[in-house]
Amino acid sequence: MKKLRSFLILACLGSTSIMAAQQLSYEPLNPAFGGNNFNYNWMLSSATAQNQLKAPTNPREQQSDLERFGENINNQVLSQISRSLLQQQSDAIGGFTEPGTYTFGTLNIEVFQSDEGLVINILDTATGEQTQVIVPN
């Protein structure tokens, strides 16, 4: 017990004479928050190396010129067919000159005049998707 008490007294006296302090300062690493501008490249390369996400590739970039040409021809033919079918149906009902609601298969088309111009609302009843086309005056 006597040895423990003397050890504690020596430990307290010894620790007070050895203690020293210094001022701590903080400087952020990120240049966006006031850090050194030379850290920018290091931080960018570190973030890029840790990034696990990859940008989606565009399937059109992977196609050859011949495949793109075939796809363009196919799109033009389908566009021409749909344009002629729409023209035939719109001629049968008098065109879109009258305000009202028209139905083409699963598409509901609502046409009306507004201050902005001719408004055409298109609703696909099969999927619930809708779009609005405004033809200015």
C-alpha positions, 0 to 999 in steps of 0.5 A: 500500500505504501509503495502504491501511494508513493508510485502515484505521487511520483507519477503525478509529479512526473507527469506535470513537469513533462507536459507540453502543448501546441496549437492545433490548426486545421486546413481542409484538403478539398479546394472547394472548401478552402483547401490547397488548389494543388490537391484538386488533381489528386482528389479527382483521380482518387474519386475516379478510381473509387467510382464503381459506376460505368456510363451506359453505352449507347447501342447506336455507337456499337452498330456498324454503318450498314446496320444504322443505314438499315435501321434508318430505312426501316424507320422511314418506311414505318413513318411513311406508312403511319403518316398515310394511315393517319392521313386516311383516317383524319380525311375520313373524319374531316381532319383536325379542324374541329375541336373534339376527341378522336380515337385511333386504336388505343390513342385518344386525341383531344384537339382544342384551340387556346390562347397559345394556339392549337393544343393536341393532347394525346393519351395512350389508354394501354400504357397511360402515357400522355403528351401534349403538342401545341401548334402556335398561332 
